[in-house]
Amino acid sequence: MTNLEQALTSGARQLGVELSTEQSASLLRYLELLHKWNRAYNLTAVRDPQDMLSRHLLDSLSVANLLTGQRVLDVGTGPGLPGIPLAILYPERHFELLDSNGKKTRFLIEARQQLGLKNLEVHCCRVEKLQDPRGFDAITSRAFASLADMANGCEHLLAEGGKLFAMKGQYPTEELSQLPKHFIVDECFSLSVPGVNEARHLLLISRRSASEPSARDN
């Protein structure tokens, strides 16, 4: 077992995620593709594979046990984070990845093909342009935008009862004060990512029904 394999298996286990041999191989293949394409297309500022493993793969897997729903949209996915690691982990769920950067979506399409991810679709557009009458059970973002921008931009894509899964660094106190009143933070989790000595938070945000009173209205 290589150092990267050991670090991935150990790190995932610390996050409460048990990877199969096939899942571990797919995640490391994705890491290899990301490292290769990054040299030419500058997909991420993180260059070292070991750092990529911690800051990208394990960071993505840190929300795996909190994710709910069968249809998941990852907005501002960049090179596929957290969408591709989660799609590898949950082949029974349907993932759609969205980014407006053509270089990044070309990489996503190549990664989907190379990894054989049949549960994955790719969109190259702004989130406001995407339409889906079914809506999504979960919409994830990893430092994509402010909470208000995420809520306003993604609202038309939320299924009934769907949730926003906003991955943040520091606890976003100021952003929370700007969140539209008809959205409510259901839960906030402080995450600890192996190999990353920085704050990480996950906020679960839902849309309040029109008849439900807001605490900010009292």
N, CA, C and O of each residue as an XYZ file, in Angstrom:
872
protein
N       0.837     -1.197      0.000
C       0.000      0.000      0.000
C       0.873      1.249      0.000
O       1.791      1.361      0.812
N       0.598      2.184     -0.897
C       1.398      3.399     -0.994
C       1.058      4.343      0.157
O       0.086      4.140      0.885
N       1.886      5.380      0.302
C       1.643      6.378      1.344
C       0.304      7.074      1.144
O      -0.413      7.341      2.108
N      -0.035      7.372     -0.126
C      -1.306      8.025     -0.396
C      -2.473      7.108     -0.055
O      -3.476      7.558      0.500
N      -2.349      5.830     -0.383
C      -3.403      4.871     -0.050
C      -3.601      4.797      1.456
O      -4.731      4.801      1.945
N      -2.500      4.728      2.182
C      -2.577      4.658      3.638
C      -3.216      5.915      4.213
O      -4.071      5.841      5.096
N      -2.791      7.079      3.701
C      -3.326      8.343      4.204
C      -4.818      8.468      3.901
O      -5.583      8.975      4.722
N      -5.229      8.002      2.717
C      -6.645      8.072      2.352
C      -7.479      7.143      3.225
O      -8.503      7.555      3.770
N      -7.050      5.900      3.361
C      -7.799      4.931      4.162
C      -7.891      5.370      5.615
O      -8.961      5.322      6.222
N      -6.756      5.800      6.171
C      -6.721      6.232      7.563
C      -7.550      7.494      7.782
O      -8.312      7.587      8.744
N      -7.393      8.468      6.874
C      -8.130      9.720      7.009
C      -9.622      9.516      6.894
O     -10.393     10.085      7.667
N     -10.039      8.699      5.924
C     -11.466      8.426      5.759
C     -12.020      7.734      6.996
O     -13.126      8.037      7.445
N     -11.245      6.802      7.544
C     -11.716      6.084      8.743
C     -11.890      7.047      9.917
O     -12.821      6.901     10.709
N     -11.000      8.026     10.029
C     -11.155      9.032     11.092
C     -12.427      9.843     10.911
O     -12.981     10.364     11.879
N     -12.891      9.948      9.671
C     -14.126     10.681      9.379
C     -15.358      9.781      9.485
O     -16.481     10.225      9.247
N     -15.142      8.517      9.842
C     -16.253      7.581      9.938
C     -16.683      7.014      8.606
O     -17.816      6.558      8.457
N     -15.780      7.040      7.627
C     -16.075      6.544      6.282
C     -15.189      5.343      5.993
O     -13.962      5.450      5.977
N     -15.818      4.210      5.768
C     -15.080      3.000      5.402
C     -15.119      2.845      3.882
O     -16.192      2.689      3.300
N     -13.972      2.887      3.253
C     -13.882      2.794      1.799
C     -13.639      1.361      1.359
O     -12.840      0.645      1.963
N     -14.329      0.947      0.305
C     -14.019     -0.341     -0.298
C     -12.731     -0.205     -1.103
O     -12.264      0.904     -1.363
N     -12.168     -1.328     -1.491
C     -10.956     -1.307     -2.310
C     -11.199     -0.548     -3.609
O     -10.348      0.217     -4.065
N     -12.379     -0.771     -4.201
C     -12.714     -0.111     -5.457
C     -12.885      1.397     -5.274
O     -12.443      2.179     -6.115
N     -13.516      1.801     -4.190
C     -13.708      3.228     -3.931
C     -12.374      3.926     -3.685
O     -12.141      5.026     -4.186
N     -11.512      3.292     -2.923
C     -10.191      3.865     -2.670
C      -9.411      4.019     -3.973
O      -8.762      5.042     -4.192
N      -9.473      3.009     -4.835
C      -8.770      3.068     -6.117
C      -9.340      4.186     -6.989
O      -8.581      4.893     -7.652
N     -10.658      4.355     -6.999
C     -11.282      5.404     -7.806
C     -10.919      6.789     -7.292
O     -10.655      7.693     -8.085
N     -10.903      6.964     -5.982
C     -10.534      8.260     -5.405
C      -9.087      8.610     -5.731
O      -8.780      9.763     -6.036
N      -8.205      7.630     -5.667
C      -6.797      7.898     -5.989
C      -6.601      8.117     -7.482
O      -5.724      8.881     -7.883
N      -7.400      7.463     -8.303
C      -7.348      7.707     -9.751
C      -7.818      9.120    -10.043
O      -7.230      9.811    -10.875
N      -8.873      9.556     -9.365
C      -9.339     10.937     -9.509
C      -8.241     11.914     -9.091
O      -8.007     12.913     -9.771
N      -7.575     11.632     -7.986
C      -6.484     12.492     -7.523
C      -5.373     12.561     -8.570
O      -4.807     13.626     -8.814
N      -5.069     11.426     -9.180
C      -4.044     11.374    -10.232
C      -4.454     12.236    -11.431
O      -3.639     12.985    -11.970
N      -5.708     12.125    -11.840
C      -6.201     12.937    -12.955
C      -6.157     14.421    -12.621
O      -5.753     15.242    -13.443
N      -6.577     14.754    -11.405
C      -6.578     16.153    -10.988
C      -5.168     16.721    -10.987
O      -4.950     17.843    -11.443
N      -4.216     15.959    -10.482
C      -2.823     16.413    -10.448
C      -2.275     16.588    -11.861
O      -1.569     17.557    -12.139
N      -2.595     15.658    -12.747
C      -2.114     15.725    -14.132
C      -2.698     16.932    -14.867
O      -1.961     17.708    -15.475
N      -4.015     17.087    -14.810
C      -4.667     18.194    -15.515
C      -4.314     19.548    -14.896
O      -4.298     20.566    -15.587
N      -4.039     19.554    -13.619
C      -3.766     20.822    -12.947
C      -2.502     21.486    -13.464
O      -2.390     22.712    -13.444
N      -1.558     20.692    -13.923
C      -0.310     21.257    -14.439
C      -0.557     22.105    -15.683
O       0.160     23.076    -15.925
N      -1.565     21.745    -16.471
C      -1.838     22.477    -17.713
C      -2.989     23.470    -17.590
O      -2.994     24.512    -18.246
N      -3.961     23.139    -16.744
C      -5.194     23.937    -16.731
C      -5.428     24.730    -15.446
O      -6.417     25.456    -15.341
N      -4.526     24.598    -14.464
C      -4.625     25.392    -13.238
C      -6.019     25.277    -12.607
O      -6.705     26.276    -12.391
N      -6.416     24.039    -12.320
C      -7.743     23.780    -11.773
C      -7.831     24.107    -10.284
O      -8.909     24.422     -9.779
N      -6.711     24.036     -9.587
C      -6.675     24.305     -8.160
C      -5.315     24.866     -7.784
O      -4.306     24.553     -8.416
N      -5.296     25.703     -6.742
C      -4.032     26.282     -6.279
C      -3.215     25.272     -5.487
O      -2.025     25.493     -5.259
N      -3.818     24.182     -5.068
C      -3.111     23.139     -4.326
C      -2.383     22.251     -5.330
O      -3.006     21.683     -6.228
N      -1.069     22.132     -5.179
C      -0.256     21.436     -6.181
C       0.224     20.064     -5.741
O       0.326     19.154     -6.564
N       0.514     19.902     -4.483
C       1.107     18.665     -3.992
C       0.036     17.593     -3.796
O      -0.986     17.873     -3.170
N       0.233     16.368     -4.311
C      -0.784     15.317     -4.180
C      -1.166     15.016     -2.739
O      -2.333     14.743     -2.457
N      -0.204     15.061     -1.821
C      -0.533     14.803     -0.416
C      -1.459     15.890      0.127
O      -2.405     15.607      0.861
N      -1.171     17.132     -0.245
C      -2.037     18.234      0.178
C      -3.402     18.130     -0.497
O      -4.428     18.411      0.122
N      -3.409     17.727     -1.766
C      -4.677     17.531     -2.469
C      -5.529     16.484     -1.762
O      -6.747     16.624     -1.652
N      -4.867     15.433     -1.284
C      -5.600     14.369     -0.615
C      -6.313     14.901      0.628
O      -7.487     14.609      0.854
N      -5.590     15.685      1.430
C      -6.190     16.217      2.658
C      -7.188     17.327      2.371
O      -8.317     17.309      2.860
N      -6.752     18.294      1.571
C      -7.536     19.517      1.403
C      -8.693     19.366      0.413
O      -9.627     20.168      0.415
N      -8.625     18.349     -0.421
C      -9.693     18.134     -1.396
C     -10.472     16.832     -1.133
O     -11.682     16.872     -0.910
N      -9.785     15.689     -1.158
C     -10.498     14.425     -0.990
C     -11.097     14.283      0.400
O     -12.303     14.083      0.540
N     -10.261     14.385      1.432
C     -10.777     14.194      2.793
C     -11.718     15.321      3.192
O     -12.683     15.096      3.923
N     -11.446     16.529      2.719
C     -12.346     17.644      2.993
C     -13.732     17.352      2.423
O     -14.744     17.635      3.064
N     -13.775     16.790      1.222
C     -15.053     16.429      0.607
C     -15.740     15.307      1.382
O     -16.949     15.355      1.607
N     -14.972     14.301      1.790
C     -15.537     13.164      2.505
C     -15.985     13.523      3.916
O     -16.720     12.760      4.544
N     -15.551     14.674      4.421
C     -15.924     15.069      5.787
C     -17.419     15.312      5.932
O     -17.939     15.298      7.047
N     -18.121     15.536      4.816
C     -19.569     15.775      4.876
C     -20.367     14.544      4.459
O     -21.596     14.585      4.428
N     -19.676     13.448      4.138
C     -20.340     12.280      3.544
C     -21.444     11.717      4.428
O     -22.530     11.408      3.939
N     -21.179     11.581      5.720
C     -22.162     10.972      6.611
C     -23.296     11.919      6.986
O     -24.248     11.510      7.650
N     -23.205     13.177      6.568
C     -24.246     14.160      6.858
C     -25.144     14.417      5.652
O     -26.205     15.028      5.780
N     -24.717     13.953      4.491
C     -25.459     14.216      3.259
C     -26.743     13.382      3.207
O     -26.735     12.188      3.508
N     -27.827     14.022      2.825
C     -29.109     13.329      2.685
C     -29.643     13.537      1.270
O     -29.193     14.427      0.548
N     -30.610     12.701      0.888
C     -31.262     12.861     -0.411
C     -30.656     11.986     -1.493
O     -29.511     11.546     -1.396
N     -31.454     11.745     -2.526
C     -31.038     10.911     -3.649
C     -30.535     11.717     -4.839
O     -29.694     11.243     -5.602
N     -31.049     12.933     -4.997
C     -30.627     13.781     -6.117
C     -29.841     14.955     -5.555
O     -30.366     15.756     -4.782
N     -28.572     15.047     -5.952
C     -27.658     16.030     -5.376
C     -27.072     16.900     -6.481
O     -26.601     16.396     -7.500
N     -27.107     18.207     -6.266
C     -26.475     19.164     -7.173
C     -25.310     19.817     -6.456
O     -25.464     20.321     -5.343
N     -24.138     19.810     -7.092
C     -22.952     20.467     -6.530
C     -22.672     21.712     -7.362
O     -22.230     21.615     -8.507
N     -22.931     22.887     -6.781
C     -22.789     24.140     -7.525
C     -21.404     24.755     -7.271
O     -20.847     24.658     -6.178
N     -20.870     25.391     -8.328
C     -19.521     25.936     -8.220
C     -18.526     24.834     -7.899
O     -17.617     25.018     -7.090
N     -18.708     23.683     -8.543
C     -17.965     22.473     -8.182
C     -16.479     22.560     -8.491
O     -15.687     21.797     -7.937
N     -16.083     23.492     -9.383
C     -14.663     23.575     -9.751
C     -14.222     22.273    -10.399
O     -14.830     21.835    -11.375
N     -13.162     21.640     -9.868
C     -12.711     20.374    -10.452
C     -13.471     19.159     -9.909
O     -12.996     18.029    -10.014
N     -14.669     19.401     -9.321
C     -15.493     18.282     -8.875
C     -15.503     18.050     -7.381
O     -15.561     16.909     -6.922
N     -15.447     19.130     -6.622
C     -15.362     19.018     -5.166
C     -16.520     19.745     -4.480
O     -16.716     20.938     -4.714
N     -17.276     19.062     -3.653
C     -17.109     17.684     -3.180
C     -17.793     16.631     -4.053
O     -17.813     15.457     -3.684
N     -18.360     17.026     -5.213
C     -19.236     16.153     -5.976
C     -18.649     14.823     -6.400
O     -19.287     13.787     -6.212
N     -17.436     14.820     -6.975
C     -16.886     13.556     -7.473
C     -16.559     12.582     -6.340
O     -16.954     11.419     -6.434
N     -15.861     12.988     -5.276
C     -15.647     12.036     -4.180
C     -16.950     11.475     -3.614
O     -17.021     10.291     -3.283
N     -17.981     12.313     -3.499
C     -19.260     11.834     -2.973
C     -19.954     10.898     -3.960
O     -20.601      9.936     -3.546
N     -19.827     11.168     -5.261
C     -20.410     10.281     -6.268
C     -19.720      8.918     -6.266
O     -20.364      7.895     -6.500
N     -18.426      8.903     -6.004
C     -17.695      7.638     -5.892
C     -18.174      6.866     -4.661
O     -18.332      5.646     -4.704
N     -18.398      7.581     -3.584
C     -18.807      6.946     -2.336
C     -20.243      6.434     -2.386
O     -20.563      5.411     -1.780
N     -21.112      7.151     -3.113
C     -22.533      6.813     -3.145
C     -23.003      6.553     -4.582
O     -23.675      7.403     -5.166
N     -22.664      5.404     -5.157
C     -23.055      5.119     -6.543
C     -24.561      4.998     -6.725
O     -25.051      5.094     -7.850
N     -25.306      4.790     -5.639
C     -26.759      4.648     -5.737
C     -27.473      5.998     -5.796
O     -28.678      6.048     -6.045
N     -26.751      7.079     -5.573
C     -27.330      8.420     -5.636
C     -26.971      9.090     -6.959
O     -25.981      8.742     -7.603
N     -27.794     10.054     -7.346
C     -27.581     10.779     -8.597
C     -26.970     12.148     -8.293
O     -27.510     12.914     -7.495
N     -25.839     12.445     -8.935
C     -25.129     13.708     -8.717
C     -25.055     14.503    -10.015
O     -24.799     13.948    -11.084
N     -25.282     15.796     -9.908
C     -25.064     16.705    -11.024
C     -24.100     17.795    -10.572
O     -24.269     18.390     -9.508
N     -23.081     18.049    -11.401
C     -22.027     19.005    -11.077
C     -22.128     20.204    -12.001
O     -22.254     20.053    -13.216
N     -22.073     21.389    -11.427
C     -22.251     22.606    -12.210
C     -21.099     23.571    -11.975
O     -20.709     23.837    -10.839
N     -20.563     24.091    -13.083
C     -19.560     25.154    -13.020
C     -19.622     25.928    -14.335
O     -19.913     25.356    -15.386
N     -19.350     27.216    -14.274
C     -19.419     28.038    -15.485
C     -18.080     28.116    -16.220
O     -17.995     28.717    -17.291
N     -17.033     27.510    -15.648
C     -15.702     27.539    -16.249
C     -15.527     26.347    -17.189
O     -15.571     25.198    -16.751
N     -15.332     26.616    -18.472
C     -15.242     25.562    -19.474
C     -14.077     24.614    -19.261
O     -14.215     23.414    -19.498
N     -12.926     25.122    -18.818
C     -11.783     24.251    -18.574
C     -12.102     23.232    -17.482
O     -11.743     22.058    -17.575
N     -12.779     23.711    -16.459
C     -13.088     22.814    -15.345
C     -14.137     21.784    -15.726
O     -14.039     20.623    -15.329
N     -15.143     22.199    -16.495
C     -16.161     21.215    -16.879
C     -15.612     20.209    -17.898
O     -16.074     19.069    -17.938
N     -14.652     20.604    -18.709
C     -14.012     19.629    -19.604
C     -13.274     18.575    -18.780
O     -13.292     17.389    -19.109
N     -12.632     19.021    -17.712
C     -11.979     18.063    -16.814
C     -13.006     17.144    -16.163
O     -12.770     15.942    -16.041
N     -14.133     17.693    -15.748
C     -15.170     16.887    -15.107
C     -15.685     15.796    -16.045
O     -15.897     14.657    -15.629
N     -15.881     16.153    -17.304
C     -16.363     15.186    -18.282
C     -15.334     14.073    -18.489
O     -15.689     12.898    -18.580
N     -14.058     14.455    -18.562
C     -12.996     13.464    -18.710
C     -12.924     12.560    -17.471
O     -12.780     11.344    -17.595
N     -13.023     13.158    -16.283
C     -12.967     12.372    -15.050
C     -14.146     11.409    -14.965
O     -13.984     10.260    -14.554
N     -15.328     11.874    -15.351
C     -16.507     11.004    -15.350
C     -16.278      9.784    -16.237
O     -16.604      8.657    -15.864
N     -15.709     10.028    -17.422
C     -15.454      8.931    -18.359
C     -14.388      7.984    -17.826
O     -14.568      6.766    -17.847
N     -13.281      8.537    -17.350
C     -12.171      7.718    -16.871
C     -12.560      6.884    -15.652
O     -12.090      5.759    -15.487
N     -13.417      7.439    -14.803
C     -13.797      6.766    -13.561
C     -15.063      5.923    -13.719
O     -15.439      5.190    -12.805
N     -15.720      6.026    -14.878
C     -16.926      5.249    -15.113
C     -18.071      5.618    -14.185
O     -18.806      4.750    -13.713
N     -18.217      6.915    -13.927
C     -19.251      7.374    -12.993
C     -20.575      7.576    -13.729
O     -20.851      8.657    -14.250
N     -21.375      6.535    -13.764
C     -22.649      6.590    -14.476
C     -23.717      7.369    -13.712
O     -24.773      7.682    -14.263
N     -23.448      7.679    -12.454
C     -24.400      8.429    -11.630
C     -24.099      9.927    -11.610
O     -24.516     10.640    -10.697
N     -23.368     10.400    -12.632
C     -22.886     11.774    -12.634
C     -23.222     12.488    -13.937
O     -23.029     11.934    -15.020
N     -23.723     13.715    -13.837
C     -23.926     14.593    -14.984
C     -23.162     15.895    -14.759
O     -22.918     16.291    -13.620
N     -22.789     16.553    -15.851
C     -22.003     17.787    -15.791
C     -22.738     18.897    -16.531
O     -23.256     18.682    -17.627
N     -22.782     20.082    -15.931
C     -23.386     21.259    -16.562
C     -22.367     22.396    -16.601
O     -21.733     22.705    -15.592
N     -22.214     23.014    -17.769
C     -21.354     24.193    -17.890
C     -22.242     25.420    -18.087
O     -22.596     25.765    -19.215
N     -22.595     26.067    -16.994
C     -23.428     27.268    -17.041
C     -23.450     27.891    -15.656
O     -22.906     27.330    -14.705
N     -24.070     29.034    -15.551
C     -24.294     29.656    -14.251
C     -25.501     28.998    -13.606
O     -26.404     28.527    -14.298
N     -25.517     28.968    -12.286
C     -26.592     28.269    -11.586
C     -27.953     28.873    -11.899
O     -28.954     28.156    -11.909
N     -28.010     30.182    -12.156
C     -29.282     30.833    -12.449
C     -29.886     30.324    -13.762
O     -31.098     30.408    -13.961
N     -29.047     29.798    -14.653
C     -29.513     29.332    -15.966
C     -30.009     27.895    -15.941
O     -30.752     27.484    -16.833
N     -29.613     27.131    -14.941
C     -29.994     25.732    -14.888
C     -31.460     25.591    -14.488
O     -31.934     26.251    -13.563
N     -32.157     24.730    -15.193
C     -33.555     24.459    -14.869
C     -33.731     22.957    -14.656
O     -33.176     22.147    -15.399
N     -34.506     22.596    -13.639
C     -34.815     21.192    -13.389
C     -36.146     21.138    -12.655
O     -36.207     21.476    -11.473
N     -37.210     20.723    -13.326
C     -38.540     20.750    -12.709
C     -38.675     19.818    -11.511
O     -39.534     20.030    -10.654
N     -37.835     18.788    -11.443
C     -37.910     17.864    -10.304
C     -37.297     18.481     -9.051
O     -37.731     18.199     -7.934
N     -36.302     19.310     -9.240
C     -35.578     19.874     -8.103
C     -34.623     18.862     -7.490
O     -34.643     17.682     -7.841
N     -33.795     19.327     -6.580
C     -32.775     18.494     -5.949
C     -33.028     18.385     -4.453
O     -33.429     19.350     -3.802
N     -32.785     17.187     -3.919
C     -32.937     16.963     -2.488
C     -31.848     17.673     -1.689
O     -32.075     18.121     -0.565
N     -30.675     17.765     -2.284
C     -29.530     18.401     -1.624
C     -28.758     19.215     -2.654
O     -28.527     18.768     -3.777
N     -28.365     20.420     -2.247
C     -27.497     21.255     -3.083
C     -26.275     21.596     -2.251
O     -26.379     22.242     -1.208
N     -25.121     21.156     -2.720
C     -23.879     21.365     -1.994
C     -23.075     22.506     -2.612
O     -23.178     22.789     -3.806
N     -22.284     23.141     -1.780
C     -21.312     24.107     -2.293
C     -20.131     24.147     -1.345
O     -20.274     23.978     -0.134
N     -18.976     24.369     -1.914
C     -17.732     24.399     -1.145
C     -17.085     25.754     -1.401
O     -16.309     25.926     -2.341
N     -17.427     26.718     -0.534
C     -16.915     28.085     -0.686
C     -17.269     28.670     -2.044
O     -16.491     29.423     -2.628
N     -18.462     28.315     -2.546
C     -18.906     28.779     -3.861
C     -19.291     30.257     -3.842
O     -18.942     31.005     -4.755
N     -20.002     30.670     -2.815
C     -20.508     32.040     -2.742
C     -20.939     32.310     -1.315
O     -20.854     31.434     -0.454
N     -21.404     33.534     -1.065
C     -21.958     33.830      0.255
C     -23.227     33.006      0.449
O     -23.810     32.525     -0.523
N     -23.651     32.845      1.679
C     -24.867     32.076      1.964
C     -26.076     32.715      1.291
O     -26.943     32.012      0.772
N     -26.137     34.048      1.299
C     -27.262     34.731      0.660
C     -27.265     34.476     -0.844
O     -28.316     34.211     -1.428
N     -26.093     34.556     -1.470
C     -26.008     34.305     -2.914
C     -26.354     32.862     -3.233
O     -27.007     32.586     -4.239
N     -25.921     31.940     -2.386
C     -26.246     30.532     -2.607
C     -27.756     30.306     -2.503
O     -28.356     29.640     -3.346
N     -28.358     30.873     -1.451
C     -29.801     30.699     -1.255
C     -30.588     31.306     -2.412
O     -31.489     30.667     -2.955
N     -30.253     32.520     -2.783
C     -30.987     33.198     -3.863
C     -30.758     32.530     -5.212
O     -31.688     32.397     -6.007
N     -29.527     32.111     -5.471
C     -29.202     31.526     -6.769
C     -29.725     30.117     -6.953
O     -30.008     29.700     -8.076
N     -29.857     29.369     -5.845
C     -30.215     27.954     -5.940
C     -31.668     27.666     -5.582
O     -32.127     26.535     -5.743
N     -32.398     28.663     -5.103
C     -33.742     28.405     -4.587
C     -34.636     27.711     -5.610
O     -35.406     26.818     -5.258
N     -34.537     28.118     -6.872
C     -35.415     27.538     -7.894
C     -35.088     26.076     -8.200
O     -35.842     25.410     -8.909
N     -33.972     25.576     -7.671
C     -33.560     24.202     -7.920
C     -33.789     23.281     -6.731
O     -33.512     22.084     -6.811
N     -34.289     23.825     -5.634
C     -34.548     23.013     -4.444
C     -35.867     22.264     -4.591
O     -36.892     22.864     -4.912
N     -35.843     20.960     -4.360
C     -37.072     20.186     -4.303
C     -37.800     20.514     -3.004
O     -37.225     21.107     -2.091
N     -39.053     20.127     -2.934
C     -39.804     20.303     -1.696
C     -39.098     19.540     -0.576
O     -38.849     18.339     -0.684
N     -38.784     20.256      0.494
C     -38.076     19.632      1.603
C     -36.579     19.514      1.396
O     -35.880     18.949      2.237
N     -36.072     20.043      0.278
C     -34.640     19.974     -0.001
C     -33.828     20.885      0.898
O     -34.365     21.808      1.510
N     -32.534     20.621      0.975
C     -31.650     21.402      1.841
C     -30.401     21.870      1.094
O     -29.917     21.216      0.169
N     -29.903     23.017      1.526
C     -28.600     23.501      1.091
C     -27.548     22.984      2.064
O     -27.722     23.063      3.280
N     -26.459     22.455      1.521
C     -25.332     21.979      2.330
C     -24.145     22.899      2.021
O     -23.420     22.686      1.049
N     -23.960     23.908      2.849
C     -22.940     24.933      2.603
C     -21.679     24.617      3.394
O     -21.690     24.639      4.625
N     -20.593     24.322      2.685
C     -19.314     24.050      3.319
C     -18.535     25.362      3.437
O     -18.295     26.053      2.447
N     -18.151     25.682      4.660
C     -17.463     26.936      4.940
C     -16.207     26.675      5.762
O     -16.033     25.604      6.345
N     -15.337     27.681      5.793
C     -14.169     27.623      6.659
C     -14.561     28.087      8.048
O     -15.130     27.329      8.833
N     -14.248     29.355      8.346
C     -14.675     29.935      9.614
C     -16.194     30.014      9.685
O     -16.867     30.086      8.656
N     -16.733     29.999     10.903
C     -18.176     30.126     11.083
C     -18.618     31.470     10.482
O     -18.110     32.515     10.887
N     -19.561     31.458      9.518
C     -19.874     32.665      8.738
C     -20.920     33.582      9.406
O     -22.032     33.734      8.901
N     -20.558     34.172     10.518
C     -21.499     34.984     11.291
C     -22.105     36.104     10.459
O     -23.323     36.285     10.458
N     -21.272     36.855      9.755
C     -21.775     37.987      8.978
C     -22.672     37.519      7.836
O     -23.703     38.133      7.562
N     -22.280     36.433      7.169
C     -23.095     35.915      6.070
C     -24.476     35.469      6.566
O     -25.475     35.662      5.874
N     -24.529     34.887      7.736
C     -25.803     34.413      8.278
C     -26.784     35.556      8.483
O     -27.993     35.384      8.330
N     -26.251     36.733      8.833
C     -27.130     37.879      9.060
C     -27.760     38.378      7.770
O     -28.756     39.099      7.807
N     -27.186     37.999      6.618
C     -27.696     38.426      5.321
C     -28.562     37.368      4.635
O     -29.062     37.585      3.532
N     -28.733     36.227      5.295
C     -29.516     35.143      4.704
C     -30.980     35.565      4.567
O     -31.539     36.110      5.519
N     -31.619     35.335      3.418
C     -33.029     35.702      3.255
C     -33.887     35.120      4.379
O     -33.630     34.016      4.860
N     -34.888     35.861      4.781
C     -35.671     35.483      5.959
C     -36.407     34.169      5.809
O     -36.701     33.513      6.808
N     -36.714     33.764      4.577
C     -37.462     32.525      4.414
C     -36.560     31.296      4.350
O     -37.015     30.202      4.016
N     -35.268     31.480      4.674
C     -34.365     30.353      4.835
C     -33.965     30.247      6.298
O     -33.809     31.259      6.983
N     -33.801     29.028      6.770
C     -33.452     28.801      8.168
C     -32.304     27.818      8.256
O     -32.263     26.844      7.503
N     -31.367     28.060      9.169
C     -30.266     27.130      9.409
C     -30.774     26.031     10.339
O     -31.066     26.282     11.508
N     -30.878     24.814      9.811
C     -31.348     23.687     10.608
C     -30.276     23.201     11.574
O     -30.550     22.943     12.746
N     -29.050     23.080     11.066
C     -27.953     22.595     11.890
C     -26.633     23.167     11.384
O     -26.505     23.524     10.213
N     -25.664     23.248     12.274
C     -24.300     23.642     11.899
C     -23.341     22.660     12.545
O     -23.404     22.422     13.751
N     -22.459     22.094     11.746
C     -21.497     21.121     12.233
C     -20.082     21.684     12.109
O     -19.704     22.223     11.068
N     -19.313     21.550     13.179
C     -17.891     21.874     13.133
C     -17.155     20.607     12.715
O     -17.276     19.571     13.369
N     -16.394     20.689     11.631
C     -15.739     19.509     11.063
C     -14.241     19.524     11.358
O     -13.611     20.580     11.412
N     -13.698     18.345     11.543
C     -12.257     18.189     11.714
C     -11.751     17.295     10.595
O     -12.074     16.108     10.539
N     -10.954     17.875      9.703
C     -10.463     17.145      8.534
C      -9.016     16.723      8.776
O      -8.164     17.583      9.000
N      -8.714     15.431      8.737
C      -7.331     14.972      8.942
C      -6.360     15.665      7.990
O      -6.575     15.693      6.778
N      -5.295     16.222      8.552
C      -4.280     16.884      7.750
C      -4.563     18.334      7.437
O      -3.754     18.995      6.785
N      -5.704     18.848      7.891
C      -6.063     20.249      7.636
C      -6.219     20.961      8.971
O      -7.135     20.663      9.738
N      -5.332     21.893      9.242
C      -5.348     22.605     10.523
C      -6.052     23.954     10.402
O      -5.542     24.988     10.833
N      -7.225     23.909      9.810
C      -8.017     25.123      9.636
C      -9.466     24.808      9.992
O      -9.892     23.653      9.962
N     -10.208     25.853     10.328
C     -11.610     25.668     10.684
C     -12.410     25.189      9.486
O     -12.179     25.621      8.357
N     -13.348     24.298      9.742
C     -14.268     23.815      8.717
C     -15.661     23.696      9.334
O     -15.816     23.173     10.437
N     -16.652     24.177      8.627
C     -18.031     24.092      9.095
C     -18.941     23.656      7.952
O     -18.690     23.958      6.786
N     -19.992     22.947      8.307
C     -21.049     22.601      7.362
C     -22.363     23.124      7.913
O     -22.747     22.797      9.035
N     -23.058     23.946      7.113
C     -24.361     24.473      7.501
C     -25.445     23.817      6.656
O     -25.348     23.785      5.429
N     -26.473     23.297      7.310
C     -27.640     22.732      6.643
C     -28.754     23.765      6.696
O     -29.210     24.156      7.770
N     -29.183     24.199      5.520
C     -30.133     25.305      5.410
C     -31.351     24.850      4.627
O     -31.219     24.251      3.560
N     -32.530     25.129      5.150
C     -33.763     24.760      4.455
C     -34.618     25.992      4.210
O     -34.448     27.033      4.844
N     -35.539     25.841      3.273
C     -36.460     26.918      2.930
C     -37.716     26.769      3.771
O     -38.343     25.709      3.790
N     -38.071     27.824      4.457
C     -39.251     27.805      5.307
C     -40.506     27.938      4.465
O     -40.527     28.694      3.493
N     -41.547     27.213      4.829
C     -42.812     27.346      4.113
C     -43.403     28.724      4.374
O     -43.087     29.367      5.374
N     -44.268     29.171      3.461
C     -44.815     30.523      3.558
C     -45.596     30.743      4.837
O     -45.674     31.870      5.327
N     -46.181     29.679      5.390
C     -47.013     29.823      6.574
C     -46.217     29.713      7.886
O     -46.744     29.964      8.970
N     -44.945     29.335      7.761
C     -44.122     29.131      8.962
C     -43.491     30.449      9.383
O     -42.843     31.100      8.564
N     -43.664     30.872     10.662
C     -43.102     32.144     11.102
C     -41.584     32.093     11.225
O     -41.001     31.046     11.509
N     -40.968     33.226     11.010
C     -39.526     33.337     11.140
C     -39.165     33.898     12.509
O     -39.811     34.823     13.000
N     -38.119     33.327     13.125
C     -37.668     33.839     14.411
C     -37.232     35.287     14.310
O     -37.298     36.037     15.284
N     -36.776     35.685     13.099
C     -36.323     37.075     12.928
C     -37.504     38.027     12.783
O     -37.334     39.246     12.810
N     -38.730     37.453     12.626
C     -39.897     38.314     12.541
C     -40.462     38.630     13.933
O     -41.277     39.540     14.087
N     -40.019     37.867     14.948
C     -40.575     38.050     16.303
C     -39.916     39.217     17.008
O     -40.256     39.519     18.152
